[in-house]
Amino acid sequence: MADLQGKVSIVTGAGSGIGAVAAEMFAAEGSAVVVADLNDVAAHTVAESIRANGGQAIGVGFDLADVDSIEALMASAEAAFGGIDVLFNNAAATHLAAERDLPIALADHHVWNESLRINVTGTMACIRAGVPRLIERGGGAIVNTASGAGLTGDIGHPAYGASKAAIIRMTTYAALEFGSRGVRCNAIAPGLIVTPATEQTWAAGPMRDIMVRQHVTGRLGTPQDIANAAVFLASEKSSFITGQVLCVDGGILSHAPYAADVAELMAHG
């Protein structure tokens, strides 16, 4: 039997990249899927693709920064499929990190505040709105997309990293608060995942070569890698796992920061 057979899952940030692949994989594993994205056209396009492949899905435009929009998303899931079993909080204000998230010495207060408001407060609002629905169905699973940037320092993007660190800690708080009600909460910390967005930045040109060297698997990640982890954490196969951060990062955080440089030096005598 498919891992999510008969479940209803909300996947946010599902109009493209990791979220879109995850939505398609959730559907392939038997779940009805609510494809949610700020870009409502993209959300509907992904949902149409799922239906064309025999799955159940609806597309919903939603704004992670708007509590009323989040509540409407939950109501749409209930109206379409009768409830919610899985909440995959994947949406984030990545455009701020890519464009204006400067080092702390140059930090823009607006960008900093917006990153935390959208990524942290928005994710909290999704959990707050979703948990009562999960409990009504006898429990369920919450999966939050965090980041390796929330576990270690990086060059630039401190607001993004701080927001992801907060999501990691919020994951443990939610696991403790709702565990006795049958709701599990875990996070995924991706390494560098190749998407159309990262192919313009971290996964492009000389930077790509540097990043490949730092992943001990010898390759960068794919959206499928993250989707596989999300399906696992959403399914009963992880029924005894909660409050954890699963690093799906090709081992980039498993070694000392100088390891790749030392290995290259030793290889050349």
C-alpha positions in Angstrom: 0.0 0.0 0.0 1.2 3.5 -0.7 2.7 5.3 2.3 0.0 8.1 2.4 -3.0 6.2 1.1 -6.2 7.9 2.2 -4.5 10.9 3.7 -5.2 14.6 3.0 -2.0 16.7 2.8 -1.4 20.4 2.5 1.9 21.3 0.8 2.8 25.0 0.9 5.2 26.7 -1.5 4.1 24.0 -3.9 3.9 26.0 -7.1 7.5 25.2 -8.1 10.8 23.6 -6.9 10.8 21.3 -3.9 7.1 22.0 -3.0 5.9 21.1 -6.5 7.8 17.8 -6.6 6.7 17.0 -3.0 3.1 17.6 -3.9 3.4 15.3 -6.9 5.1 12.6 -4.7 2.5 12.9 -2.0 -0.2 12.3 -4.6 1.7 9.3 -6.0 1.8 7.9 -2.5 -2.0 8.0 -2.3 -2.7 11.3 -0.6 -5.2 13.9 -1.7 -3.1 17.1 -2.0 -3.9 20.8 -1.5 -1.3 22.6 -3.6 -0.8 26.0 -2.0 1.4 28.8 -3.3 1.5 32.6 -3.4 1.4 32.2 -7.2 -2.1 30.8 -7.6 -1.6 30.1 -11.3 1.4 27.9 -10.5 -0.6 26.2 -7.7 -3.4 25.3 -10.1 -1.0 24.2 -12.7 0.7 21.7 -10.4 -2.7 20.5 -9.2 -3.9 20.0 -12.8 -0.8 17.9 -13.5 -1.5 15.7 -10.4 -5.1 15.2 -11.6 -3.9 14.4 -15.1 -1.8 11.6 -13.6 -4.7 10.1 -11.7 -4.3 11.8 -8.4 -6.5 14.0 -6.3 -5.5 17.7 -5.9 -6.7 21.2 -5.8 -4.7 24.4 -6.2 -5.1 27.2 -3.7 -3.5 30.7 -3.8 -2.3 31.7 -0.3 -0.1 34.2 1.4 2.1 32.9 4.2 2.2 36.5 5.6 -1.6 36.7 5.9 -3.4 34.9 8.8 -6.7 35.2 7.1 -5.3 33.6 3.9 -3.9 30.7 6.0 -7.2 30.1 7.6 -8.9 30.1 4.2 -6.3 27.5 3.0 -7.3 25.2 5.9 -11.0 25.7 5.1 -10.4 24.9 1.4 -8.8 21.6 2.4 -11.7 20.7 4.6 -14.2 21.7 2.0 -12.5 19.7 -0.8 -11.4 16.6 1.1 -13.1 16.6 4.5 -10.1 17.3 6.7 -6.3 17.5 7.0 -3.9 14.7 8.0 -0.5 16.2 7.0 0.8 19.7 6.9 4.1 20.3 5.0 5.2 23.8 5.7 7.5 24.4 2.8 6.7 28.0 1.9 9.2 30.8 2.7 10.2 34.3 1.7 13.2 33.1 -0.4 13.1 36.2 -2.6 14.3 38.3 0.3 17.3 35.9 0.9 18.2 35.9 -2.7 18.0 39.7 -3.3 18.5 41.8 -0.1 19.5 39.6 2.8 22.9 41.3 3.5 25.5 40.6 6.1 24.7 41.8 9.6 26.9 44.8 9.4 24.9 46.0 6.4 21.5 44.5 7.4 18.4 46.2 6.3 15.9 46.3 9.1 12.9 45.9 6.8 14.4 42.8 5.2 15.3 41.3 8.5 11.8 41.9 10.0 10.0 40.7 6.9 12.1 37.5 6.8 11.2 36.7 10.4 7.6 37.8 10.0 6.9 35.7 7.0 9.1 32.6 7.6 8.7 32.3 11.3 5.4 33.9 12.2 3.8 32.5 9.0 4.9 29.0 9.8 3.7 29.3 13.4 0.3 30.5 12.1 0.1 27.5 9.8 0.8 25.2 12.6 -1.7 27.0 14.9 -4.4 26.8 12.3 -3.6 23.2 11.2 -3.2 21.4 14.5 -6.9 21.5 15.6 -7.8 20.0 12.2 -5.2 17.3 12.6 -6.5 16.5 16.1 -10.0 16.2 14.7 -8.8 13.4 12.4 -7.2 11.6 15.3 -3.7 13.1 14.9 -1.3 13.6 12.0 2.1 14.9 10.9 3.6 18.3 10.5 6.8 18.6 8.4 8.6 22.0 8.3 11.3 22.9 5.8 14.2 24.3 7.7 17.8 24.6 6.3 21.4 23.8 7.0 21.6 27.6 7.3 19.6 27.3 10.5 22.2 25.0 12.0 25.5 26.7 11.2 26.9 30.0 10.1 27.1 30.9 6.4 28.4 33.7 4.2 25.6 36.2 3.9 21.8 35.7 4.4 21.7 36.0 8.2 18.0 36.8 8.3 17.2 33.7 6.3 19.4 31.6 8.5 18.0 33.0 11.7 14.4 32.4 10.5 15.3 28.8 9.7 16.9 28.3 13.1 13.7 29.6 14.7 11.7 27.1 12.7 13.9 24.3 14.0 13.3 25.3 17.6 9.6 25.8 16.9 9.5 22.3 15.6 10.6 20.9 18.9 8.1 23.1 20.8 5.3 21.9 18.6 6.3 18.3 19.0 6.2 18.6 22.8 3.0 20.6 22.9 0.9 18.4 20.6 2.5 14.9 20.9 0.0 13.7 23.4 -2.8 14.6 21.0 -1.3 12.4 18.3 0.4 15.1 16.3 4.1 14.6 15.3 6.2 17.5 14.2 9.6 17.2 12.5 11.8 19.4 10.2 14.0 18.8 7.2 17.2 20.7 6.8 18.2 20.5 3.1 21.7 21.0 1.7 22.0 22.8 -1.6 19.1 21.7 -3.8 19.2 22.3 -7.5 16.1 24.2 -8.5 15.5 26.9 -11.1 16.2 29.5 -8.4 19.5 28.0 -7.1 20.7 27.4 -10.6 21.0 31.2 -10.9 23.0 31.5 -7.7 24.6 28.9 -5.5 24.4 26.1 -8.1 25.8 28.1 -10.9 29.3 28.6 -12.3 32.4 28.3 -10.0 30.1 28.4 -7.0 28.6 25.1 -8.1 32.0 23.4 -8.1 32.7 24.7 -4.6 29.4 23.4 -3.3 29.8 20.0 -4.9 33.1 19.6 -3.2 31.5 20.3 0.2 28.8 17.7 -0.3 30.5 14.4 0.6 28.1 12.5 -1.7 29.8 14.2 -4.6 26.6 15.8 -5.9 24.1 18.4 -5.1 20.6 17.6 -3.9 17.4 17.4 -6.0 13.9 18.3 -5.0 13.1 14.5 -5.1 15.6 14.0 -2.3 13.6 16.4 -0.1 10.3 15.1 -1.2 11.3 11.5 -0.3 12.2 12.7 3.2 8.9 14.6 3.5 6.9 11.6 2.6 8.7 9.5 5.1 8.2 12.0 7.9 4.5 12.4 6.9 3.9 8.6 6.9 3.3 6.0 9.6 6.8 4.7 8.8 8.1 7.5 11.1 5.4 7.1 13.7 8.0 7.1 16.6 9.9 10.1 15.3 9.0 13.6 16.5 10.8 16.8 17.4 13.7 15.9 15.1 15.6 17.7 12.3 16.5 15.4 9.4 19.5 16.7 7.5 19.1 15.8 3.9 22.2 17.6 2.9 24.7 15.2 1.2 26.8 15.3 4.3 27.7 19.0 4.0 27.3 19.4 7.8 29.0 16.2 8.6 32.6 17.4 8.3 34.9 20.1 9.5 34.7 23.2 7.3 38.2 22.8 6.0 37.9 19.2 5.1 37.5 19.7 1.3 40.5 22.0 1.2 42.7 19.6 3.2 41.7 16.7 1.0 42.6 18.6 -2.1 46.0 19.6 -0.6 46.8 16.0 0.4 45.8 14.7 -3.0 48.4 17.0 -4.5 51.1 15.9 -2.1 
